[in-house]
């Protein structure tokens, strides 16, 4: 089992960027993990944003987030990052990182990071 | 983005059984494994079922699931008030190349 600890809540202005971190402990070498980012807007369901596969340095994104989201990983610090640029009010959400297991099972979740976009 | 269809809400009384359906197509449920997640108020989403019908360690046998064709079903027996929350199905979509989640089903135990 992997424990995932995310960075704290953020309040951002429209048009700005936010970068959320997700640090893993346990569960073997970090580079062998696939980390996904999922968000939940107020009153809405879960939404897949994208993932990073550190061992091969690959990232992919849901089409909706292709142009505004960057997901990276630093194996030396066992940390994944998710940055959203050009924030709008609709980006107000809780952002979760999760470990992707076999067959795309999201087996372990971070505690979530609240991002509020407000003027 | 959600093309997995779940009922918005279900309700039952303590001790009863409830089922939650999840409908998709051959790009997702029809050709990929389904997971189910429980999201209790104020908590983090938790894996309840993986690979269609398997329970992670620590998940009670009250929770079970199945898949048939392009649909999946979660069943919860011996309902408890502590089961109240949102439940999501999830699976890989081979065309969209994303994990899709259902819209979520709010379980009320009254």
Interface residues (C-beta under 8 A of the other chain):
Chain A: X36 X38 X45 X46 X47 X48 X60 X62 X63 X64 X96 X98 X101 X102 X103 X104 X105 X106 X107 X108 X109 X110 X111 X112
Chain B: X1 X2 X32 X33 X35 X37 X39 X44 X45 X46 X47 X50 X51 X56 X86 X88 X90 X91 X92 X96 X97 X98 X99 X100 X101 X102 X103 X104
